[in-house]
Amino acid sequence: MNKKSEKFLFEYLNNAAPTGYEYSGQKIWLDYVKPYIDEWRSDNYGTAYGIINPEADFKVVIEAHADEIGWRVNYISEKGLIYVIRNGGSDHLIAPSKRVNIHTDKAGVLKGLFGWPAIHTRTSKTEKKPALDNIFIDVGATSKEEVLEMGIDIGNPITFIDEFDKLNGKYYYGRALDNRMGGFCIAEVARKLKENKIKLPFGLYLVNSVQEEVGLRGAQMITDTIAPNIAIVTDVSHDTSTPMIENKIYGEIECGKGPELTFAPSVHNKLLRMILDTADKNKIPYQRSAASRSTGTDTDAFAYSNGGVPSALISLPLRYMHTTVEMAHKNDIENVIELIYQTLQHINPKDSFKYL
């Protein structure tokens, strides 16, 4: 990873872009990819995509999602404390003592924190676990009126403050690696194609979708717009080598051992076989996983659209997903980029992906 790429990575990952408010991150992403694409477009809800060879009839999508999980202001008590609902799959167990940014319409970004009773004040009778109905944000106000006067109102999105950084020379960590790290990967694929003067015999669509964390919504919209012939989706997966994760249920995946390739009904076997063969030929390490029904990623949205789009999933192993300390190994990031880059060079628009 060169210095320019890493500078973009830090700027992109440290920017707050909660579900439904992805546009600030999309601007950063587009500014980076513009030198490597022929044109770009966006839809009404903010999904952004860059295109290489826009005149081509055969369309290949490489995709990530741009939104991060967070919270929304749901209720303000008479004492000026803020109660929340999830915006995506946020974990209430990690909220107490976390600092947050409240993104207001009127006053910009305001700071707050998730409060929690001190250990000294809790007894066996009053001890409670964090839950959606008891976690709260303190903004230093003493009344509902004061909170409203600050510019905070119902519906405002909230994100954790924790920032992106390096760990032990091998890992990146922070909030929102899920899945802006995927957006970084597909941007790097475009850079490599441009710098190595690779000419593709099809149109390549780099798609950075919105609203994945609330049901794959951005991907559902954009696949109907683009109507691709093939889709390669990148997302994150669980490193199951850390404590309290049952391998018999969640499989055996570990950071540093390569991208995860998933076998699932929505994953097209012929496309997956091409990716596997590409990895073997180029000596790119990978790990295998299985999903019984859906992958839970934008792969499902692409696969089951437009009469069926051959789709595959390349995942980045991640520790501590949906926390503020998500961790990814540098080698895995580079190998996700390389695997997509090499696979694209093996796609021939004349080849059929039909089974019969």
Secondary structure, DSSP 8 states (H G I E B T S, - for coil): --HHHHHHHHHHHHS--BTT-THHHHHHHHHHHGGGSSEEEE-TT--EEEEESTT-SSEEEEEEE--B-EEEEEEE-TTSEEEEEEESS--GGG-TT-EEEEE-SSS-EEEEEEE---GGG--TTT-----TTT-EEE-S-SSHHHHHHHT--TT-EEEE----EEETTTEEEES-HHHHHHHHHHHHHHHHHHHTT---SSEEEEEEES-GGGTSHHHHHHHHHH--SEEEEEEEEE-TTSTT--HHHH----TTS--EEEE-TTS-HHHHHHHHHHHHHTT---EEEE-SS--SSHHHHHHTSTT---EEEEEEEEBSTTSTTEEEEHHHHHHHHHHHHHHHTT--TTS-----
